[in-house]
Amino acid sequence: MTSVKLIVAYPQPKDVEAFESVYEEEHVPMAVAKLAGKTKIVATKVLQSPQGTPQFYCIAEVHFPSMEALQRCAESAGGKETLAHAAKISSGGPPTVMIAEENTFTF
């Protein structure tokens, strides 16, 4: 099964506690409310890396049933507002935003 997702990778924040607070209390509720057409959101906190301090602190994946649904969301007022908020709360520098195709293999 193939799906598409919007990935937002946040660099290490200057203040972890402040980032966690605004991410959980403001950003996640905003994403849930305003990202139309999503099928799920997965937030991953990166704990460690064999290369030392991980480049990213948190990676958020917003899944969509199609590229068209993702594009409609990104072009909407709610999508633009949520992406702007992601950039605003990223205290360690701008987040890296990517669009990816995901293939799932279930065993």
Sequence and secondary structure as in RCSB ss.txt:
>XXXX:A:sequence
MTSVKLIVAYPQPKDVEAFESVYEEEHVPMAVAKLAGKTKIVATKVLQSPQGTPQFYCIAEVHFPSMEALQRCAE
SAGGKETLAHAAKISSGGPPTVMIAEENTFTF
>XXXX:A:secstr
 EEEEEEEEEE  SSHHHHHHHIIIIIHHHHHHH TT  EEEEEE   BTTBS SEEEEEEEEESSHHHHHHHHH
SHHHHHHHHHHHHH TTS  EEEEEEEE    
